[in-house]
């Protein structure tokens, strides 16, 4: 399931969507975006997912899914290589936003996006008022919720991928270029989930 809405809690309030992504920097795996509309009661203790412990994120994720409207989108390594990581991130954010809006069947008054750029003018499908907020995942609760959903979902994907590609330690590094991951790349070469357009993968003298 890539979108869901709560049974109640919106109460006709103007819709504000918060959007964030996880996975721009890793050498392997997808980029995942989430879009969240907060409902009442709003989960407490929301913050930038990177500032929260894994235990806290795992507690908040089901609360967000149960109490809020949300959408998720996953863009894989092939699309990342085709579009570049920025383009793939804009696509993921657009798809996640589309999904939560379709689930709610209601247009938002604004979409708040973590970072300094938005998909507006960069994706032809984007049609909503958008505002970029640097550090938004620590400033706006709806973006914080999106950051938690995106990170938790992507982390699970990488743990699952590690079962089929155990050399790279993805269950521990989530696809980032750790020492263990780089050494495995040198010894075993890239897997189908590696981003061939990323310099550490494309430029390494792989066996």
C-alpha positions as CSV (number, residue, x, y, z in Angstrom):
1,X,0.0,0.0,0.0
2,X,1.4,3.4,-1.0
3,X,-1.3,5.7,0.2
4,X,-3.8,5.8,3.1
5,X,-6.2,8.2,4.9
6,X,-7.5,8.1,8.4
7,X,-11.2,7.5,9.0
8,X,-11.6,11.0,10.6
9,X,-9.5,13.9,11.9
10,X,-9.4,16.3,8.9
11,X,-12.6,18.2,9.9
12,X,-12.6,20.3,6.8
13,X,-9.3,22.1,7.7
14,X,-7.3,23.6,4.8
15,X,-5.0,20.8,3.6
16,X,-1.2,21.4,4.0
17,X,1.0,18.6,2.7
18,X,4.5,17.9,4.0
19,X,7.0,16.2,1.8
20,X,10.4,14.7,2.4
21,X,12.7,12.1,1.0
22,X,15.2,9.5,2.1
23,X,18.1,8.1,0.1
24,X,19.6,10.8,-2.0
25,X,23.2,10.0,-0.9
26,X,23.5,6.2,-0.9
27,X,25.4,4.3,-3.6
28,X,22.7,1.6,-3.8
29,X,18.9,1.3,-3.5
30,X,16.0,3.6,-4.3
31,X,15.1,7.1,-3.3
32,X,11.9,7.1,-1.3
33,X,9.6,10.1,-0.8
34,X,6.6,10.5,1.5
35,X,3.9,13.1,1.6
36,X,1.8,13.6,4.8
37,X,-1.3,15.6,5.8
38,X,-1.5,15.8,9.6
39,X,-4.8,15.0,11.2
40,X,-6.1,15.2,14.7
41,X,-4.9,13.9,17.1
42,X,-1.4,14.6,15.7
43,X,1.3,12.2,16.9
44,X,3.5,13.8,19.5
45,X,7.3,14.1,19.4
46,X,7.7,14.5,15.6
47,X,11.1,15.7,14.5
48,X,13.7,15.3,11.8
49,X,14.0,11.5,11.4
50,X,17.8,11.8,11.5
51,X,17.5,13.2,15.1
52,X,15.3,10.4,16.3
53,X,16.5,7.0,17.5
54,X,15.5,4.0,15.5
55,X,13.3,2.9,18.4
56,X,11.5,6.2,18.4
57,X,11.0,6.2,14.6
58,X,9.6,2.7,14.8
59,X,7.1,3.9,17.4
60,X,6.0,7.0,15.5
61,X,5.7,5.3,12.1
62,X,2.5,3.3,12.8
63,X,1.0,6.3,14.7
64,X,1.6,8.5,11.6
65,X,0.1,5.9,9.3
66,X,-2.9,5.4,11.5
67,X,-3.7,9.0,12.3
68,X,-2.6,10.9,9.2
69,X,-3.2,10.9,5.5
70,X,0.0,9.8,3.6
71,X,1.4,8.7,0.3
72,X,4.7,7.0,-0.6
73,X,6.7,6.7,-3.8
74,X,9.8,4.7,-4.6
75,X,12.1,5.5,-7.5
76,X,14.7,2.7,-8.2
77,X,18.3,2.8,-9.3
78,X,17.7,2.5,-13.0
79,X,15.5,5.6,-12.9
80,X,18.1,7.4,-10.7
81,X,20.7,6.6,-13.3
82,X,18.5,7.8,-16.1
83,X,17.2,11.0,-14.5
84,X,20.1,11.8,-12.1
85,X,19.4,11.8,-8.3
86,X,17.9,15.2,-8.3
87,X,15.5,14.4,-11.1
88,X,14.6,11.1,-9.4
89,X,14.0,12.9,-6.1
90,X,11.7,15.4,-7.8
91,X,9.8,12.5,-9.4
92,X,9.4,10.6,-6.1
93,X,8.2,13.8,-4.3
94,X,5.6,14.4,-7.1
95,X,4.3,10.8,-7.1
96,X,4.0,10.8,-3.3
97,X,2.1,14.1,-3.3
98,X,-0.2,12.8,-6.1
99,X,-1.0,9.7,-4.1
100,X,-1.9,11.5,-0.8
101,X,-4.1,14.0,-2.7
102,X,-5.8,11.3,-4.7
103,X,-6.5,9.4,-1.5
104,X,-8.0,12.5,0.1
105,X,-9.8,13.6,-3.1
106,X,-9.1,17.2,-2.0
107,X,-6.6,19.8,-3.3
108,X,-4.1,21.2,-0.8
109,X,-3.6,24.9,-0.1
110,X,0.1,24.4,0.0
111,X,2.8,21.7,-0.2
112,X,5.8,22.2,2.1
113,X,9.0,20.5,1.0
114,X,12.2,19.9,2.9
115,X,15.1,21.5,1.1
116,X,15.7,24.6,-1.1
117,X,14.0,23.4,-4.3
118,X,10.6,22.0,-5.2
119,X,9.2,20.0,-8.2
120,X,7.3,23.1,-9.4
121,X,8.5,23.9,-12.9
122,X,10.7,20.8,-12.8
123,X,8.0,18.1,-13.2
124,X,5.2,18.7,-15.7
125,X,2.8,16.8,-13.4
126,X,3.3,19.2,-10.5
127,X,0.3,21.6,-10.2
128,X,0.2,22.7,-6.5
129,X,1.4,25.7,-4.6
130,X,4.8,24.7,-3.2
131,X,7.2,26.1,-0.7
132,X,10.7,24.8,0.0
133,X,11.9,25.0,3.6
134,X,15.6,24.4,4.4
135,X,15.7,22.2,7.5
136,X,11.9,21.8,7.2
137,X,12.0,18.3,8.6
138,X,12.9,19.9,12.0
139,X,10.6,22.9,11.7
140,X,7.3,21.7,10.2
141,X,5.5,18.7,11.8
142,X,4.0,17.5,8.6
143,X,7.5,17.4,7.0
144,X,8.9,15.7,10.1
145,X,6.2,13.0,9.7
146,X,7.0,12.6,6.0
147,X,10.7,12.2,6.8
148,X,10.0,9.4,9.3
149,X,7.8,7.5,6.9
150,X,10.3,7.8,4.0
151,X,13.3,6.7,6.1
152,X,11.5,3.8,7.8
153,X,10.2,2.5,4.6
154,X,13.5,2.8,2.8
155,X,15.5,1.3,5.6
156,X,13.2,-1.8,5.5
157,X,13.8,-2.1,1.7
158,X,17.5,-2.1,2.3
159,X,17.4,-4.7,5.1
160,X,15.3,-6.9,2.8
161,X,17.8,-6.3,-0.1
162,X,20.6,-7.3,2.1
163,X,19.2,-10.9,2.3
164,X,19.8,-11.3,-1.5
165,X,23.1,-9.3,-1.5
166,X,24.7,-9.9,1.8
167,X,28.3,-8.8,0.9
168,X,27.6,-5.1,1.1
169,X,26.2,-4.8,4.7
170,X,23.1,-2.9,3.6
171,X,21.3,-4.0,6.7
172,X,23.8,-1.9,8.6
173,X,24.8,0.9,6.2
174,X,21.5,1.2,4.2
175,X,23.4,1.5,1.0
176,X,25.7,4.4,2.1
177,X,29.4,4.3,1.2
178,X,30.7,2.8,4.5
179,X,34.2,1.2,4.6
180,X,32.5,-2.2,4.6
181,X,30.4,-1.3,1.6
182,X,33.3,0.1,-0.4
183,X,35.5,-2.9,0.2
184,X,32.7,-5.2,-0.9
185,X,32.2,-3.2,-4.1
186,X,35.9,-3.5,-4.8
187,X,35.9,-7.3,-4.3
188,X,32.5,-8.3,-5.7
189,X,31.6,-5.5,-8.0
190,X,28.2,-3.7,-8.2
191,X,24.9,-5.4,-7.8
192,X,21.7,-4.6,-9.8
193,X,20.7,-2.2,-7.0
194,X,23.8,-0.1,-7.3
195,X,23.6,3.4,-8.9
196,X,26.0,3.1,-11.8
197,X,25.9,6.9,-12.3
198,X,27.4,7.6,-8.9
199,X,31.1,8.2,-9.0
200,X,32.2,5.8,-6.3
201,X,30.5,3.0,-8.3
202,X,31.4,4.1,-11.8
203,X,35.0,5.2,-11.2
204,X,36.1,2.4,-8.9
205,X,38.4,-0.2,-10.4
206,X,35.9,-3.0,-10.0
207,X,36.7,-6.7,-10.4
